[in-house]
């Protein structure tokens, strides 16, 4: 994480009454913190990308569900659990692709069941505690990802990343940027090329801002400029995050990642994916089984422009993610170490 700002992107407030998070829709022009407590507000924050990035979404959802549980009025556990599951299902529907959302919510469900014999206040306190555990585990996990990825960047001077998989996508450190931050801590500052990442521009708005805050050299690229810098030999490695990794090693990540992987293979640049093991979905056989979220056409035609940038009525295709085939991935960096092909065998052993 940027040295000057050792804060947590998403967390419960100290009194555990609100969810506090950076509103990522306001960056890079304003650093605005939201404090929310209603279930609908948490759903909206996830849906509108005020909080985004697979780890951060999981932490936010767990905290939001814990806050919702505190408001449930029920005489016994069965009625409480019914209302709790209704709130869980509601949050799970905010975004379909990132597995950390359902993973974190299922953790909360298990915490409720494990404490069902206790009093209502004790159950609710246990859920708050579990949300804080998930937050703390995320911090430790991302730092461990950084440690695991450091050797891969030992002889690198520059890396290229896509979208935002840094602190803003987690609680601290991030995933793809974690090895870069740890390298900086140890005196090895890498130059980072950041794709703008159309149409939501997370690379431009978030990654470039984050790296500037950290004092790391960053060059922002339009997405269609990647082949040029790779052909010129200006990039030593590509490192990206992931929203879901299938059992065979296929990787769902922000739209544009698969094309980047194809280019990296062509120009013989290693292509690394950094993600916690919670992002690995062994129940999903391959990338064909991953549900890809499609978002509003206005994001392409209108969102960042003073005037509409496409003719009214034109058909617009706006998938939020794509799937990179496992054969294009050089290694997957996790908190438990590096995973190399064959991914089907080695990911199963990891879990």
C-alpha positions as CSV (number, residue, x, y, z in Angstrom):
1,X,0.0,0.0,0.0
2,X,1.1,3.6,-0.5
3,X,3.4,4.5,2.4
4,X,1.8,7.9,2.9
5,X,-1.7,6.4,3.3
6,X,-1.7,3.3,5.6
7,X,-5.5,3.1,5.7
8,X,-7.9,0.3,4.9
9,X,-9.9,0.6,1.7
10,X,-12.9,-1.1,3.3
11,X,-13.7,-2.0,7.0
12,X,-16.2,-1.7,9.7
13,X,-15.9,1.4,11.8
14,X,-14.2,1.1,15.2
15,X,-17.6,0.9,16.9
16,X,-18.8,-1.7,14.4
17,X,-21.9,0.2,13.5
18,X,-21.1,1.2,9.9
19,X,-19.2,0.0,6.9
20,X,-16.5,2.5,5.9
21,X,-15.1,2.5,2.4
22,X,-13.4,4.6,-0.2
23,X,-16.0,5.7,-2.9
24,X,-14.0,4.5,-5.9
25,X,-16.4,6.3,-8.3
26,X,-15.0,9.6,-7.1
27,X,-11.3,8.9,-7.8
28,X,-8.9,10.3,-8.9
29,X,-10.3,13.8,-8.4
30,X,-11.6,13.3,-4.8
31,X,-10.8,10.9,-2.0
32,X,-14.2,10.4,-0.5
33,X,-15.1,8.0,2.3
34,X,-18.6,6.5,2.6
35,X,-20.1,5.3,5.9
36,X,-23.1,3.2,5.3
37,X,-25.1,0.7,7.4
38,X,-28.3,-0.2,5.5
39,X,-28.4,-3.5,3.5
40,X,-29.6,-1.6,0.4
41,X,-26.7,0.8,0.7
42,X,-24.2,-2.0,0.7
43,X,-25.8,-3.6,-2.3
44,X,-25.8,-0.3,-4.1
45,X,-22.1,0.3,-3.3
46,X,-21.2,-3.1,-4.8
47,X,-23.4,-2.8,-7.8
48,X,-22.3,0.7,-8.7
49,X,-18.6,0.0,-8.1
50,X,-18.2,2.3,-5.2
51,X,-16.4,-0.7,-3.8
52,X,-14.9,-3.1,-6.3
53,X,-12.2,-5.7,-6.7
54,X,-12.9,-9.3,-5.7
55,X,-11.3,-9.2,-2.2
56,X,-12.8,-5.8,-1.3
57,X,-16.2,-6.9,-2.5
58,X,-16.0,-10.0,-0.2
59,X,-15.0,-7.9,2.8
60,X,-17.7,-5.3,2.2
61,X,-20.4,-8.0,1.7
62,X,-19.4,-9.8,5.0
63,X,-19.5,-6.6,6.9
64,X,-22.7,-5.5,5.3
65,X,-24.4,-8.8,6.2
66,X,-23.2,-8.6,9.8
67,X,-24.7,-5.1,10.1
68,X,-28.0,-6.4,8.5
69,X,-28.0,-9.2,11.0
70,X,-27.9,-6.7,13.9
71,X,-31.2,-5.3,12.7
72,X,-33.0,-8.6,12.5
73,X,-35.7,-8.9,15.1
74,X,-36.6,-12.5,15.7
75,X,-37.7,-14.6,18.8
76,X,-35.6,-17.6,17.9
77,X,-32.8,-18.8,15.6
78,X,-35.0,-20.4,12.9
79,X,-36.8,-17.1,12.2
80,X,-33.5,-15.1,12.5
81,X,-31.8,-17.5,10.1
82,X,-34.6,-17.2,7.5
83,X,-34.3,-13.4,7.5
84,X,-30.5,-13.7,7.5
85,X,-30.5,-16.0,4.4
86,X,-32.9,-13.5,2.7
87,X,-30.4,-10.7,3.3
88,X,-27.5,-13.0,2.1
89,X,-29.3,-13.8,-1.1
90,X,-30.0,-10.2,-1.8
91,X,-26.3,-9.2,-1.4
92,X,-25.2,-12.2,-3.5
93,X,-27.2,-10.8,-6.5
94,X,-25.3,-7.5,-6.6
95,X,-22.6,-8.9,-9.0
96,X,-22.4,-12.4,-10.4
97,X,-18.8,-13.0,-11.6
98,X,-16.5,-12.4,-8.6
99,X,-16.5,-15.6,-6.5
100,X,-15.3,-13.8,-3.4
101,X,-18.7,-12.3,-3.0
102,X,-20.4,-15.6,-2.5
103,X,-17.4,-17.0,-0.7
104,X,-17.5,-14.3,2.0
105,X,-21.3,-14.6,2.4
106,X,-21.0,-18.3,2.8
107,X,-18.4,-17.8,5.5
108,X,-20.9,-15.6,7.3
109,X,-23.7,-18.2,6.9
110,X,-21.4,-20.8,8.5
111,X,-20.6,-18.5,11.4
112,X,-24.4,-18.0,12.0
113,X,-24.9,-21.8,12.0
114,X,-22.0,-22.5,14.3
115,X,-23.4,-20.1,16.9
116,X,-27.1,-21.1,16.6
117,X,-27.3,-22.4,20.1
118,X,-26.3,-19.1,21.6
119,X,-28.4,-16.1,22.4
120,X,-29.4,-13.6,19.8
121,X,-27.0,-10.9,21.0
122,X,-24.2,-13.4,21.0
123,X,-25.0,-14.6,17.5
124,X,-24.9,-11.1,16.2
125,X,-21.7,-10.3,18.0
126,X,-20.2,-13.5,16.5
127,X,-21.1,-12.3,13.0
128,X,-19.5,-8.9,13.5
129,X,-16.4,-10.8,14.8
130,X,-16.4,-13.0,11.7
131,X,-16.6,-10.0,9.4
132,X,-13.5,-8.5,11.1
133,X,-11.7,-11.8,10.8
134,X,-12.4,-11.9,7.0
135,X,-11.0,-8.3,6.8
136,X,-7.8,-9.2,8.8
137,X,-7.3,-12.4,6.8
138,X,-7.5,-10.3,3.6
139,X,-4.7,-8.1,4.7
140,X,-2.5,-11.0,5.7
141,X,-3.4,-12.9,2.5
142,X,-2.5,-10.0,0.2
143,X,0.8,-9.5,1.9
144,X,1.5,-13.2,1.5
145,X,0.6,-12.9,-2.2
146,X,3.2,-10.1,-2.4
147,X,5.8,-12.3,-0.8
148,X,5.1,-15.2,-3.1
149,X,5.3,-13.0,-6.2
150,X,8.5,-11.2,-5.3
151,X,10.9,-13.8,-6.7
152,X,9.1,-13.6,-10.1
153,X,9.9,-9.8,-10.3
154,X,13.5,-10.1,-9.0
155,X,15.1,-9.4,-12.4
156,X,12.4,-7.1,-13.7
157,X,12.6,-3.4,-14.2
158,X,9.1,-2.8,-15.5
159,X,5.8,-4.6,-15.4
160,X,2.4,-4.1,-17.0
161,X,-0.9,-4.4,-15.3
162,X,-4.6,-4.2,-16.3
163,X,-7.5,-2.7,-14.4
164,X,-6.9,-2.2,-10.7
165,X,-5.7,-5.0,-8.5
166,X,-4.0,-2.9,-5.8
167,X,-5.0,-1.7,-2.4
168,X,-8.2,-0.2,-3.8
169,X,-9.3,-3.7,-4.8
170,X,-8.6,-5.2,-1.4
171,X,-8.2,-3.9,2.2
172,X,-4.4,-3.4,2.0
173,X,-1.7,-4.2,-0.6
174,X,-4.0,-5.7,-3.2
175,X,-3.2,-8.8,-5.3
176,X,-1.3,-8.0,-8.6
177,X,0.3,-4.9,-7.1
178,X,1.2,-6.5,-3.8
179,X,4.6,-7.8,-5.0
180,X,5.3,-4.4,-6.5
181,X,4.6,-2.6,-3.1
182,X,6.7,-5.2,-1.3
183,X,9.6,-4.8,-3.8
184,X,9.4,-1.0,-3.1
185,X,9.6,-1.6,0.6
186,X,12.8,-3.5,0.0
187,X,14.4,-0.9,-2.2
188,X,13.5,-2.2,-5.6
189,X,11.1,0.2,-7.3
190,X,9.6,-1.1,-10.5
191,X,8.2,1.0,-13.3
192,X,4.5,0.1,-13.9
193,X,2.7,0.4,-17.2
194,X,-1.0,0.6,-16.4
195,X,-3.7,0.0,-19.0
196,X,-6.6,2.6,-18.9
197,X,-9.1,-0.4,-18.9
198,X,-12.1,0.8,-21.0
199,X,-14.9,1.4,-20.4
200,X,-14.8,2.0,-16.7
201,X,-11.2,3.3,-16.7
202,X,-10.1,1.6,-13.4
203,X,-6.5,1.6,-14.6
204,X,-6.6,5.3,-15.3
205,X,-8.7,6.5,-12.4
206,X,-7.5,4.0,-9.7
207,X,-4.2,2.3,-10.5
208,X,-2.5,5.4,-11.8
209,X,-3.7,7.3,-8.7
210,X,-2.7,4.6,-6.3
211,X,0.8,4.2,-7.7
212,X,1.3,8.0,-7.7
213,X,0.4,8.0,-4.0
214,X,3.0,5.3,-3.4
215,X,5.7,7.2,-5.2
216,X,6.1,4.6,-7.9
217,X,6.8,5.4,-11.5
218,X,3.8,4.8,-13.6
219,X,3.0,5.2,-17.3
220,X,-0.7,5.2,-18.3
221,X,-1.6,3.4,-21.6
222,X,-4.7,3.3,-23.7
223,X,-5.7,-0.3,-24.0
224,X,-4.9,-0.5,-27.7
225,X,-1.2,0.6,-27.1
226,X,-0.2,-2.6,-25.3
227,X,1.1,-4.4,-28.3
228,X,3.4,-1.4,-29.1
229,X,5.2,-1.4,-25.7
230,X,5.5,-5.2,-25.6
231,X,7.0,-5.2,-29.1
232,X,9.4,-2.5,-28.1
233,X,10.6,-4.8,-25.2
234,X,9.7,-2.2,-22.6
235,X,7.8,-4.7,-20.3
236,X,9.5,-7.5,-18.4
237,X,6.3,-9.2,-17.1
238,X,2.6,-8.8,-17.1
239,X,0.7,-9.2,-13.8
240,X,-3.0,-9.0,-13.3
241,X,-5.7,-10.0,-10.7
242,X,-8.6,-12.3,-11.0
243,X,-12.3,-12.4,-10.1
244,X,-12.7,-16.1,-10.5
245,X,-10.3,-18.9,-11.4
246,X,-11.9,-22.2,-12.7
247,X,-10.6,-25.6,-11.6
248,X,-8.6,-26.0,-14.9
249,X,-6.9,-22.6,-14.4
250,X,-9.0,-20.5,-16.8
251,X,-9.1,-17.0,-15.4
252,X,-12.0,-14.5,-15.4
253,X,-10.8,-11.0,-15.0
254,X,-11.6,-7.5,-16.2
255,X,-12.5,-7.2,-19.9
256,X,-9.3,-6.9,-22.0
257,X,-7.3,-9.4,-19.9
258,X,-7.5,-12.2,-22.4
259,X,-6.3,-10.1,-25.3
260,X,-3.4,-8.9,-23.2
261,X,-2.5,-12.6,-22.4
262,X,-2.5,-13.4,-26.1
263,X,-0.2,-10.5,-26.8
264,X,2.1,-11.4,-23.9
265,X,2.4,-15.0,-25.3
266,X,3.2,-13.7,-28.8
267,X,5.9,-11.3,-27.5
268,X,7.3,-14.0,-25.0
269,X,6.5,-11.9,-21.9
270,X,5.5,-13.9,-18.8
271,X,1.9,-13.5,-17.9
272,X,1.1,-13.9,-14.1
273,X,-2.2,-13.9,-12.3
274,X,-2.3,-12.9,-8.6
275,X,-5.3,-14.0,-6.5
276,X,-6.2,-15.4,-3.1
277,X,-7.2,-19.1,-3.0
278,X,-10.7,-17.9,-2.2
279,X,-10.9,-16.8,-5.8
280,X,-10.3,-20.4,-7.0
281,X,-13.6,-22.1,-7.7
282,X,-13.1,-25.8,-7.9
283,X,-16.8,-26.3,-8.5
284,X,-16.4,-24.5,-11.8
285,X,-14.8,-26.9,-14.3
286,X,-13.6,-24.3,-16.8
287,X,-14.1,-20.8,-18.0
288,X,-17.1,-21.7,-20.1
289,X,-19.0,-22.2,-16.8
290,X,-18.3,-18.7,-15.5
291,X,-21.2,-16.2,-15.6
292,X,-20.0,-13.0,-17.2
293,X,-21.7,-9.9,-16.0
294,X,-22.9,-7.5,-18.7
295,X,-23.3,-3.9,-17.8
296,X,-25.2,-0.9,-19.0
297,X,-24.5,0.4,-22.5
298,X,-24.3,3.9,-21.2
299,X,-20.9,3.1,-19.7
300,X,-19.6,2.8,-23.2
301,X,-21.5,5.6,-24.9
302,X,-21.9,8.3,-22.3
303,X,-20.2,7.8,-18.9
304,X,-17.0,9.7,-19.4
305,X,-18.0,12.2,-22.1
306,X,-19.4,15.7,-22.1
307,X,-21.6,14.6,-25.0
308,X,-22.8,11.2,-26.1
309,X,-20.0,9.4,-28.0
310,X,-22.0,7.0,-30.0
311,X,-25.1,7.4,-32.2
312,X,-28.4,6.9,-30.4
313,X,-29.9,3.5,-30.9
314,X,-26.6,1.7,-31.8
315,X,-26.3,-1.8,-30.3
316,X,-23.6,-1.9,-27.6
317,X,-22.0,-5.0,-26.1
318,X,-20.5,-4.3,-22.7
319,X,-19.2,-7.4,-20.9
320,X,-17.5,-6.6,-17.6
321,X,-15.1,-9.5,-17.8
322,X,-13.5,-12.0,-20.1
323,X,-11.9,-15.4,-19.7
324,X,-8.2,-16.0,-20.2
325,X,-7.4,-19.7,-21.2
326,X,-5.2,-21.5,-18.7
327,X,-2.6,-22.2,-21.4
328,X,-1.8,-18.5,-21.6
329,X,-1.0,-18.2,-17.9
330,X,2.6,-18.6,-16.8
331,X,1.8,-18.9,-13.1
332,X,-0.8,-18.1,-10.5
333,X,0.4,-16.3,-7.4
334,X,-1.5,-17.1,-4.3
335,X,-1.0,-16.6,-0.5
336,X,0.0,-20.2,-0.4
337,X,2.7,-19.9,-3.0
338,X,3.2,-20.1,-6.7
339,X,1.0,-22.5,-8.8
340,X,2.3,-23.6,-12.2
341,X,0.8,-25.8,-14.9
342,X,-0.8,-28.3,-14.9
343,X,-3.3,-26.1,-13.1
344,X,-6.1,-28.6,-12.8
345,X,-3.9,-30.9,-10.7
346,X,-2.0,-28.2,-8.8
347,X,-5.0,-25.9,-7.9
348,X,-6.8,-28.9,-6.5
349,X,-3.8,-29.8,-4.3
350,X,-3.7,-26.1,-3.2
351,X,-7.2,-26.1,-1.9
